[in-house]
Amino acid sequence: MKKFLFNLSLLPLKGVNTILDLAVGGKRRPVFLDIDETLPRLRLIDQHYSEIREEMLKLLPEKDGIPRYHDLDAGQTDISANTDHDWKVFMLFAMGEKPQANRAKCPRTCAALDQIPDLFQAFFSILDPGKHVPAHCGPYRGYLRYHLGLQVPDRDAPSIRVKDQIYTWKEGESVLFDDSWDHEVHNRSDQIRVVLIVDVLRPMPHPFQQVNRAVTAVIRQVYAKGLAKKLT
């Protein structure tokens, strides 16, 4: 039932996406974007890579207690629970909600995140060896997704396909892409893969930015507050 309600709440976003496409390019919108041209403030996170990685590594002994993505959000069951291998999520910022217990374990990471304007969501994404995240599209055009590679196996390095382009993660390297394109992930290695995922509101001209802010405020009320309760 929870999964149905969550998916139902996303249906109006299709109409909003049609409006935002006028600003972002519709089917011609870019797949990967230049961080320095699009959201240069994200380079602040790059600068704190060593500290972020150190805090992440301290969490890994507690990996068994970190929730799987679909434990937090039943709407992710099809892409998170599709195999015996886990996709675990350590949430740090959820659309304005700040899970204090998690943030207390990663103070330097959160200090860097708090410097990012229009932060929408941030979490450590931990993929088991052999995990495949099947093809799917993010539901909303209003944000862009940043990845910072924190632990990436050298052999059979994990990769993500976004639309028709493939990116292979590297430790200490960041990338920015449009999550609303069809994408999928493979970790064919025999080790876990960890990246920091950061979603930031997409820069758009007036009045599209105002529409985006209004929509994300609603998303926070109908989705993020429920998510936050699972993190307390």
C-alpha positions as MATLAB code, in Angstrom:
seq = 'MKKFLFNLSLLPLKGVNTILDLAVGGKRRPVFLDIDETLPRLRLIDQHYSEIREEMLKLLPEKDGIPRYHDLDAGQTDISANTDHDWKVFMLFAMGEKPQANRAKCPRTCAALDQIPDLFQAFFSILDPGKHVPAHCGPYRGYLRYHLGLQVPDRDAPSIRVKDQIYTWKEGESVLFDDSWDHEVHNRSDQIRVVLIVDVLRPMPHPFQQVNRAVTAVIRQVYAKGLAKKLT';
ca = [
       0.000    0.000    0.000;
       2.812    2.435    0.839;
       4.411    1.777   -2.529;
       1.130    2.561   -4.319;
       0.623    5.794   -2.420;
       4.146    6.964   -3.124;
       3.875    6.257   -6.842;
       0.492    7.959   -6.977;
       1.977   11.091   -5.421;
       4.537   11.248   -8.251;
       2.014   11.232  -11.081;
       1.536   15.056  -11.218;
       5.285   15.436  -11.760;
       4.820   14.314  -15.360;
       2.885   17.480  -16.060;
       5.430   19.623  -14.253;
       8.235   17.979  -16.235;
       6.492   19.044  -19.449;
       6.575   22.645  -18.246;
      10.203   22.463  -17.102;
      11.225   20.953  -20.437;
      10.691   24.402  -21.935;
      13.668   25.554  -19.854;
      15.880   22.440  -19.799;
      15.641   21.337  -23.422;
      13.192   18.450  -23.371;
      14.509   15.517  -25.388;
      17.562   17.616  -26.283;
      18.554   18.200  -22.650;
      22.128   17.128  -21.854;
      22.938   13.789  -20.254;
      26.185   14.669  -18.460;
      26.903   18.278  -17.515;
      30.032   20.283  -16.803;
      30.199   20.903  -13.052;
      32.199   24.113  -13.374;
      29.734   25.620  -15.826;
      26.531   24.330  -14.255;
      26.983   24.051  -10.476;
      30.534   25.147   -9.588;
      29.715   25.250   -5.882;
      29.807   21.438   -5.922;
      33.598   21.690   -6.179;
      33.509   22.438   -2.443;
      32.558   18.808   -1.931;
      35.420   17.667   -4.163;
      37.801   19.664   -1.982;
      36.715   17.681    1.093;
      37.057   14.283   -0.587;
      39.640   12.899    1.872;
      37.583   13.850    4.936;
      34.369   12.525    3.395;
      36.004    9.233    2.466;
      37.461    8.876    5.965;
      34.033    9.298    7.562;
      32.482    6.875    5.082;
      35.096    4.218    5.846;
      34.293    4.452    9.544;
      30.671    3.587    8.713;
      31.398    0.441    6.736;
      31.880   -1.840    9.782;
      28.229   -0.957   10.568;
      27.102   -1.803    7.042;
      24.741   -4.573    8.157;
      22.735   -2.011   10.132;
      22.445    0.488    7.276;
      19.014    0.270    5.587;
      18.525   -0.911    2.058;
      17.067    1.708   -0.259;
      13.666   -0.002   -0.402;
      13.562   -0.211    3.407;
      13.451    3.595    3.438;
      11.323    4.067    0.328;
       9.003    1.276   -0.805;
       8.762    2.992   -4.186;
      12.354    1.863   -4.872;
      11.609   -1.855   -4.382;
      11.762   -2.743   -8.073;
      15.284   -1.353   -8.468;
      16.648   -2.066   -4.996;
      15.252   -5.487   -4.092;
      15.552   -7.090   -7.537;
      18.499   -9.319   -6.550;
      19.937  -10.983   -3.449;
      22.639   -8.309   -3.413;
      21.987   -5.150   -1.420;
      21.871   -1.464   -2.259;
      22.281    0.369    1.029;
      21.681    4.059    1.677;
      23.077    6.184    4.498;
      20.969    9.341    4.335;
      22.473   12.711    5.289;
      19.972   15.206    3.865;
      16.469   14.486    2.588;
      14.802   17.471    0.952;
      15.217   19.696    3.979;
      15.031   16.936    6.567;
      18.252   16.307    8.489;
      18.587   12.879   10.164;
      20.581   13.936   13.212;
      21.846   10.490   14.245;
      23.373    9.922   10.800;
      24.748   13.436   10.536;
      26.442   13.154   13.923;
      28.559   10.316   12.494;
      29.666   12.413    9.498;
      30.103   15.993   10.753;
      32.737   17.056    8.221;
      30.783   15.616    5.323;
      27.660   17.440    6.462;
      29.579   20.674    6.986;
      30.620   20.516    3.326;
      27.088   19.660    2.198;
      25.629   22.559    4.174;
      27.648   24.963    2.023;
      25.804   23.876   -1.139;
      22.917   26.168   -2.168;
      19.650   24.495   -3.159;
      20.679   21.124   -1.756;
      17.873   18.629   -2.347;
      19.173   15.263   -1.161;
      22.467   13.659   -0.120;
      23.441   10.127    0.903;
      26.141    7.490    0.755;
      25.184    4.860   -1.813;
      26.664    1.426   -1.034;
      26.399   -1.338   -3.639;
      27.203   -4.947   -2.852;
      29.469   -6.946   -5.163;
      27.425   -8.241   -8.075;
      24.611   -5.741   -7.569;
      22.698   -4.578  -10.636;
      20.367   -1.588  -10.439;
      18.039   -2.057  -13.414;
      17.169    0.661  -15.896;
      14.925    3.393  -14.509;
      14.336    7.126  -14.733;
      14.344    9.662  -11.949;
      10.819   11.071  -11.667;
      11.584   14.780  -11.812;
      13.499   17.202  -14.061;
      13.931   19.766  -11.289;
      17.220   18.448   -9.893;
      20.607   17.290  -11.136;
      22.589   14.438   -9.608;
      26.240   14.592   -8.554;
      28.351   11.518   -7.720;
      31.693   11.506   -5.924;
      33.538    8.185   -6.078;
      34.654    7.139   -2.576;
      35.391    3.418   -2.802;
      35.675    1.981   -6.290;
      37.183   -1.442   -7.054;
      40.002   -1.389   -9.604;
      39.119   -4.723  -11.142;
      35.840   -4.828  -13.090;
      35.197   -1.249  -11.979;
      31.490   -0.485  -11.505;
      29.814    1.746  -14.064;
      26.606    3.625  -14.769;
      24.862    3.958  -18.114;
      22.874    7.183  -18.525;
      20.814    7.217  -21.736;
      23.422    6.086  -24.296;
      26.563    7.094  -22.393;
      28.597    5.072  -19.894;
      30.582    6.452  -16.979;
      32.996    4.385  -14.866;
      33.535    5.713  -11.364;
      36.976    6.636  -10.079;
      37.897    7.379   -6.482;
      38.113   11.118   -5.895;
      36.421   11.942   -9.207;
      33.010   13.584   -9.451;
      30.403   13.659  -12.189;
      27.111   15.512  -12.772;
      24.216   14.121  -14.799;
      20.485   14.353  -15.422;
      18.919   11.603  -13.334;
      15.643   11.855  -15.282;
      17.234   10.065  -18.243;
      16.996    6.267  -18.333;
      19.961    4.866  -16.410;
      21.237    1.665  -14.825;
      24.177    0.556  -12.689;
      26.368   -2.550  -12.671;
      28.817   -3.582   -9.969;
      30.383   -6.633  -11.560;
      33.340   -6.576   -9.175;
      33.856   -8.697   -6.065;
      33.987   -5.641   -3.778;
      31.544   -3.003   -2.602;
      31.222    0.310   -4.417;
      30.489    3.510   -2.473;
      29.695    6.934   -3.880;
      28.351   10.099   -2.307;
      25.166   11.066   -4.144;
      24.103   14.702   -4.004;
      20.975   16.072   -5.670;
      20.828   19.846   -6.237;
      18.030   21.927   -7.717;
      18.695   22.485  -11.404;
      19.538   26.097  -12.315;
      16.699   27.519  -14.406;
      15.518   30.988  -15.393;
      12.539   32.767  -13.887;
       9.693   31.698  -13.679;
      10.723   28.042  -14.001;
      12.924   28.222  -10.913;
       9.964   29.474   -8.887;
       7.874   26.552  -10.147;
      10.679   24.185   -9.191;
      10.930   25.565   -5.660;
       7.177   25.295   -5.165;
       7.101   21.687   -6.374;
      10.049   20.612   -4.227;
       8.369   22.185   -1.181;
       5.380   19.919   -1.816;
       7.646   16.884   -2.298;
       9.181   17.594    1.079;
       5.770   17.566    2.746;
       4.415   14.409    1.090;
       7.607   12.367    0.924;
      10.610   13.606    2.878;
       8.907   13.934    6.241;
       7.780   10.302    6.075;
      11.275    9.252    5.100;
      12.747   11.210    7.999;
      10.589    9.306   10.479;
      12.243    6.063    9.392;
      15.646    7.552   10.117;
      14.984    8.592   13.716;
];
